[in-house]
Amino acid sequence: MSTLAWILLTGFAMSAIALVGSLTLLVRQETLQRAVSPLVALAAGSLLGGAFFHMMPTAVEAMGPGLAPWLWLTGGFLAFLTLERLLRWHHCHDLGCEHDATLGWLVLLADGLHNLIGGLAIGSALVLDLEVGLMAWLAAAAHEVPQELGDFGVLVHGGWSPRRALAFNFASALTFPLGALVAWAASASVDTTFLVPFAAGNFLYIAAADLLPELQRERGGLGWGALGALLLGLGLLLGVRLFFHG
């Protein structure tokens, strides 16, 4: 398939993950809640593995061994820190989170911006290296599942109807393929390689400042099941790297 075809496929597949929120209407909340911690831990491991084992090695290879890729990595980390401060970005992965209807709009705004940046980054990675782009997409998708469950819960607990919450959550997710298409179109005239280490910084921030602290705050801290899921995410991404590059 062409690069554009991969961008369209992965972009709309990522948007479709927003529909996972409907599971909260079909499955008992207790069952879903038990699955959230392992999913969050798997997402954290996948994001760390994607950043360390795929995105940064490719960025260093493409940009050279100087400071540039590491400065963009730092910039990506600090950008998400700043956005979290400005938009109260922290995502709640607890299905029982309580928020009012007004905050629901803030969640959607933050989600739309988050997905737009993610689309720009993943689109750039796919243009630079298909394998790296797909690994970055898998890591981001692992994070999207518990995030979308949590966001859907925030909207419903804030007074939104399930149908309205699902529709608007999906609409905010459509900024991901939009960002990916913008990155693809811009790559013809602009070097978008810098977005790969920038996205790696985003991944590191989400894993280290959002997901892992949330797991540590749970009763009993990071349990063995969650630790195993974290290591599984890291191991899978490392295994793919070793398989293709030795």
N, C-alpha and C positions, 0 to 999 in steps of 0.2 A: 504494500500500500504506500501511497505517497505521504509525505509529511503532513500535508493539509488534511488528508483523510484521517490520519492518526490524531491530529489535533481536534477534529470534529468529533471523532468517536470518543476519545477520552474526555473531551469537554462536556458533551451531553451526558455521558455516563456519570461524571462527577455530579452534574446537576440532578440526575435521577436519584442520587443517594439521599437528597432532601426528602424524598417520599418515604424514607425509612421511618419517619415519625409516625406514620399510620400504624406501625406495629404497637404503639402504645394503646391503640383502640382495640386491638385484636388479642393481645397477650396480657396476662395478668401483670400488674405493675411490679409485684414482688419478684416475679420471674425475670423481668427485664432488669430490675435494679441489681439483682445478683450478677447479671452478665455485664453490667456497665463497668465495674472496676477492672476485670480482665481486659475488656475492650479498650479502656483508656490506657492501661499499661502496655498493651500490644501496640497501640498507636504511638505512645511515647518511644518505645523501642524502635519502631519502624521509622519515625521521624529522625531519631538520632542516627540510625543506621544509614538512612538515605543521605543525610547531611555529611557524615564522616566517611562513608565507604564509597559513595557514588558521586555526589555533587561536588565536593571539595577537590577530590583527585582530578576530576574532569576540568574544573575551573582552573586549577594550578597548571594543568597540562596546556590549556587553551590560552591562559593569560600570562604564563611564565611564573618562575619561582619567587618573584619579588613580593612586595607588600600588597600589591593591588588586590588580589583575590581575598586576602585576609582583611583588608580595609572594607571591602564590600560585604564580607561576612559580618563584621562588626556593625556596619551600617544597617544591615538587615535586622540584626538583633535589636539595635537601639530604635529602629523605626517602629517595630512592633511594641516595644516598651512604651514609646511615646503615644502610639495610637491607643494602647490600652488605657493610658492616663487620660487622654482626651475623650474617649468614647466609653469609658468604663467597660472595656472590651471583654473582660474575663468571662468565659463561657461556663455556665453551670451544667455539669453532666449528671446532676442528681435529678431524677424525674419528678421529685417532689418540690423543686424550687418554687418559691412564691414570688411573683412580681405583678405589678399592676399593668393595665392595658397600655398605658403611655410608654412604659419601659419596653413593651413588646416592639414598638416602632424603632426604638434605639437598638434593640437586638437585631432587627432586620437590617437596619442601616449598617451596623458593624459587620454583620454577616455578608452583606452585599459587597462592602469594601474589601473584606477579608478574601472573598472568592475572586474578586477582580484582580487583586494582587497575586493570589495563587495562580490564576489563569495566565497572567503575564509571565510568571516565573516558570510554570510547567511548560507553557508554550515555547518559551525561549530554550528550555532544556531539551525539548523534543527537536527543535531546529538544530541545536548544537550536536546532540548525540541521542539517537532514538532509545538506546538501552537506558541511559541515564534518565531521560525524560520519563520513561515508563516506570522505572524504580521510584522516581520522585512522585509520580502519580499514585503508585500503590501506597507509598507512605502517607501521602496526603489523604487518600481515600480511607485508610485505616483510622485516621483522626476524624474524618467527617462523620462516620457512623455514630459514635457516642455523642459527638457535638450536635448533630441534627436531632437525635433523640432528646437531648437536653433542651435545645432551642424550641422544639415543638411543645415540650412540657411547659416551658416558660410562657409561651403564648396562650396555651389552653388554660393554665392556672391564672393567667392575667385576664381571663374573661372572653377570649376569642373562641369562636366556634371551631370545632376540629376541621371542618371543611375549609373555612377561611384561613386558619393557621397553616394548613397544608399548602394551600394555593399560594399564599404570600411567601412562605418559606421556600417553595420551589422557585418562585419568581426571583427571589434574592439570590438563589443559586445559579441562575442563568447568567450572572455576571462572570462566572468562571469561563465558559466557552467564549464570551465576549473578550475577556482579557487575553485568552490564548490566541484568538484570531488577530487581535491587535499586535501581539508579539510576533506572530508569523508574518503579518503584512509589513511590520516595521523592520524585520530582519533583512529585507531585501535592500534597504538603504541605510540602516543603522546597525552597528554592532551591539547586539543585545546580550552578549556573553556575560556581562557584569550581573545580569539578573540571576544567573545560576548561583554564584556565591551569596548574593543578596537573599535569595530564597532559602539557601542553607542556613543563613542567620535567622530567618523567620522560623524555620523548622526547629532550630536549637532553642529559640525563645519559647515557642509553644510547648516543647517537651520539658524544658528545664524550669520555666517560670510559671507554667499553667498546669500541665498534666501531672508531673511528678509531685509538686507541692499538694495538689488536690488529693492524690493517693495517700500522701503522708498524713494529711489531716483526718483521714478516716479513722474510725475506732480501731485501735490496735496497730495503726500505721500500715506500712506496705507489707501485706501478707505474702505468704509463699506462693499462692496462686497468681497474684498480681506480679510478683517478682519473676515467676516463670514466664508469664506472658510478655513481660518487658524483655527478658533475655531471648525469648522466641523471636520477637520482632527484630532485635539486633542480629540474631543468628541468621535469620532468613536473608536479610539484606547483605550480610557479610558473605554468606554462602553463594549468593548470586554473583557477587563481586569476584570471589575466588574462582568460581566455575568459568567465568568468561575471561578473566584476566590472570589467573594463576597466582 
